[in-house]
Amino acid sequence: MIAKSIIKQNAFLIKKLIENGRTDLNVIALILCESYFRKTTDRLVEYLAMPFLYLLNKKRFESLSIGVGQIQLKHWIKVKKIQSPLSLNAYSSYFSVIENYDLLNELIKQNLGSRYNDSKLIAFHTGETRKFHFNLFQELKTQISITFK
């Protein structure tokens, strides 16, 4: 039931991804899971705090998980080659569902290859496989495939 609600709330994001050739259900479901667990208001507070954290503790700053895909900032810097993580262009990337999809997809390929299961994918993305997160991820994949045939 939760998955249907998440899909309904984020249908415009899913359509945008699919229309732009981003159709991997695993990546889309990860992004939607993160939209459920990390609300927009929480993200906004993080974005506002980022410059202060950068000044106080750069190592902690780079470990922040940001964007709609909740990807650690160090990956944005290393893989996407973001030179200035506090620039308007960088913030634009963090908000872009397309750029989040592309970065997540690249990280999965680099770290897991093409042979992995859902449990390994969730553990890779979140650090461990939590039952509710795992179940929601699987439910989202199923509902996306039904809703967006």
N, C-alpha and C positions, 0 to 999 in steps of 0.2 A: 504494500500500500504506500509506503514512504516513497518508493522508487517512482511510482506514477506521479505523485505530487512533485517530486524533484524534476522529473522530465517535463511536466506541464509548466513549471516555473522557469525552466531553462530551455524551452523548445526553440526559442530564437537563436540561442547559442549552438544548439545541435544542428539546426538547419544551416546556420552559417558555416559550420565545420563541413558538413556534408556537401553543401554547394561549392565549397572550395577544395574538394577532393580529399578531405581529412575524414576517413571513414573507419578507421580502426576502432572497433568497439571497446577494446581494452583502454585505449587512451581517452576516449570520450567518457567512459564510465569512471575512470580515475578523476578526471576533471569534475564530473558531476558529484562524485563522492566528496571531494574537497569543498565543493560549493555548499554541501549540506553541513559539513563539520566546521567550516570556517566561513562565517557570515560576512557579508560585504562591510558591515560596520566594524567588525574586528579587523578586517584588512585595512580599512581607512586609518584606524588608530595606529596600526603597524607602520603604514606608509608615513604618517606624520612623525612617528618616533624614530624612523630610520636615520635621519641626519644626526640626531643626538647620540644614537648608538654608534654610529660611524666614528664620531669624535671620541667617545668614551672607550669603546672596545671593538676594534676592527675585526678581530677574529670572531667574536660573537655576532657582529654585524653580518659577516659573510655566511654564517650558519642559519640566518633567518630564512624561513620558508615563506615565499611571497608569490603573488600572482594568483590567478584563478586555479592554477594547477598546483599551488603550494610547493613550488620548487625552490630548493635552497639557492640563495643568492650567489654562492660560489659557482654554481652551474651556469647561471646567467652570465657571469663574468668569464668563465673559462670556455664554455661551449658556444655561447652566443656572441662572445667577444665584446661584451659591453665594457667600454672604456671608463665611463663615468656613471656608476650605478645610482647616482642621485640626480641625474639629468632628467629633463622633461621627456626626452626620447626614451630613456630607460623606463621611466614610469609608464609611458605609452605601451611599451613592450609587456610590462607586467600585467596591464589590463587587457591585452589582446588575447582573445581565446585562440586565435590562429597561432600566434607565437608561442603560447603555452603548450598547445598541442604539438607543434613542431619540436620544441625543446624536450618535452616528455618523450616523444617518439624517438628522438635521437639518443636520449639517455638510456632508454630501454634497449635499443639496438646495441649501444656501446657496452652496456653492463650485463645484459641477459641474452643477447643474441636473438634468435628466432625460436629457441626451444625453451619455453618456460611454462609454468602453470599459474593459475590465478593466485595461489598462495605465495609463490615466489615473487610474483609481481607486486602484490600488496606489501610483502615484507621489504622488498627493495625500495618501494616508494615511501613507506611510513616508518621503516625501521623494525617492524615486527608485524605479524599477522594477528590482528585483533578480530575476534569472532563477529562482532556486529559490523565492523568495517568490511570484512570479507563477505559477509552475507549481503550487505547492501550493494557492494560492488557487483556481485553475481546477479542480484535482482535487477540492478540497473542495466547490465548488459542484456539480459533477457528482454526487459521492457523496451529498451532502445531498438532492438532488432524487430520487435513486434510493431512498435509505433512508427518507425521510419523504414518500412520495407522498400 
